[in-house]
């Protein structure tokens, strides 16, 4: 963990932060397992994942944790690929393909919503924003179609100044992850939505059940050799891939982070066709989830709710932008009679990327988390190019 950060937060030591955030997310998930009816009802409407993100955000707002730390960088650089690799070991590519093209169509309609929504929202709020706010739109488009690696690429490509980037990061975390929380909450209403939309969800449920049954039959007790093998594989491959990625040519489209996600995803999918996949019988994907959940706590900790008051125009722009994305993807779902699961993975594959798309997918259909992850990977592939188009449109708007 490299880098020096000056902060007045109560906890600044990386190890202290790791302990605090681990305790937060662990405590939330343990509490959610409590069989007390009122507790179960509470977490039904406010799932643990929302709190895994919101509580760290509240901690930063209250000055307990800092908004930047070497720990956050480490988690993003190494824990994210570690988690993605272990999640992808459980990928059943043939079963995923049987879901049909609707999932991809919903994802692409979500991409269109981001590309069009950015310039439209900028046009509405341009009078209250600086002249170079279009560079912030470009950066946020990169994040909302692929993730933080794509955002970094667009920041470099457009030269987004820090006074624009800071409120854009607030919009990304507050608005983007609030939508993730809403999608998680909507998981409990997918039966009602599918009935209203006349959507056939039987294929999704059938494949989810089949994969779940296979995983249950293969499940074996986790012992020390397998645990060490899983951890060694995850961190070993993540480290090697990151070092390879750092040696590859970087452009405004491909950063070391983007290369890492693309390579680790390919390796994970290839491993799913080999005997390495058997590590998932011992719970490799669960350990991968733990890494992703820890990542979500660091994302939440980067946001300070006090900054919302300081950047109202940016926040409102983000809300309008996201609303356009939502309208377009739900209109496409209505047109295609698509189930809510496809809406969830299509939207989060864009807005959330590889870090949250599999999480949301697992809330809707527990065995189909890899489908959400694959949508996030598609976002990584097309995200920067679509964001460049958004940047071009936003620049045109800024000159009007």
BELJO-V369004 format. One record per run of one state. SS is the DSSP state (h for helix, s for strand, l for the rest). FROM is the first residue (numbers start at 1). LEN is the number of residues. Records with the same first field share a line. If there is no record, write none. Layout:
SS: FROM-LEN + FROM-LEN
//
This chain:
l: 1-10 + 12-2 + 33-4 + 46-2 + 62-3 + 66-4 + 89-4 + 98-4 + 129-4 + 145-3 + 159-3 + 197-5 + 219-5 + 248-8 + 272-3 + 283-1 + 302-4 + 311-1 + 337-3 + 352-1 + 356-1 + 365-1 + 399-2
s: 11-1 + 65-1
h: 14-19 + 37-9 + 48-14 + 70-19 + 93-5 + 102-27 + 133-12 + 148-11 + 162-35 + 202-17 + 224-24 + 256-16 + 275-8 + 284-18 + 306-5 + 312-25 + 340-12 + 353-3 + 357-8 + 366-33
//
